[in-house]
Amino acid sequence: MLRKLRKKDKGFTLIELMIVIAIIGILAAIAIPQFTAYRLRGYNATAKSDLKNAYTASQAYFSDNPTLTVASASLTNYGYRQSNGVILQVQTGTMAGLQMNSQYNTTVAANAQLYTVDNAGNIQP
């Protein structure tokens, strides 16, 4: 009689379910830090790309207006489109002393890198 009942029972035991949940927890513990690192690299790449584009737009601006000072608002007329979440600041807007900073919004990405470009196009870090 007991064997007949056991053959009809289908499903997983409690131990099997606990093992599966433990394996899922271990995989999640490995994957979540990797995911945040990938997101931070993406945010930093976006900020650096925006800074390169802003530098290119500033050079186009200076080819038309070599004696004027560039501002971040005037770069949009020369092809610069700011990405969502990126903060661009023009520290010195003259042709000889150009310096701009770019960083992804630190409220979204707490460890976002600050990038700086000079008048020669050198991006730091």
C-alpha positions, 0 to 999 in steps of 0.5 A, spaced: 500 500 500 505 504 501 509 503 495 502 505 491 502 511 494 509 513 493 509 512 485 503 517 485 507 522 489 511 527 484 515 533 486 521 535 489 523 534 496 524 540 501 532 538 501 532 539 493 529 545 493 533 548 499 539 546 495 537 550 488 535 556 492 542 556 495 545 555 488 541 561 486 543 565 492 551 564 490 550 566 483 546 572 485 552 574 490 557 573 484 553 577 479 551 583 483 558 586 484 560 584 477 553 588 474 555 594 478 562 594 475 559 594 468 554 599 469 560 604 472 564 602 466 559 604 462 557 611 465 565 613 465 565 611 458 559 615 456 562 621 460 569 620 456 565 620 450 561 626 451 568 630 453 571 628 446 565 630 443 565 637 446 572 638 445 571 637 437 565 642 438 569 647 441 574 646 436 569 647 430 566 653 434 574 656 435 574 655 427 569 660 426 570 665 432 577 664 434 577 670 439 571 669 443 570 664 449 566 658 448 560 656 453 557 649 454 550 652 451 554 655 445 557 648 443 550 645 441 550 649 435 556 646 433 554 638 433 555 637 441 549 633 444 549 632 451 548 625 454 543 624 459 546 624 466 553 627 464 555 633 467 559 638 462 563 644 465 567 649 461 572 651 466 576 656 461 573 657 455 578 661 451 582 658 445 589 658 448 587 655 455 581 651 454 579 646 459 573 642 460 570 637 465 565 631 464 563 627 469 557 622 470 551 624 475 554 622 482 547 621 485 546 615 480 554 613 479 557 614 486 564 612 484 564 616 477 570 618 474 572 626 473 575 627 466 578 633 464 580 635 457 585 641 455 586 645 449 591 640 446 585 635 446 589 631 452 584 627 456 585 626 463 585 621 467 
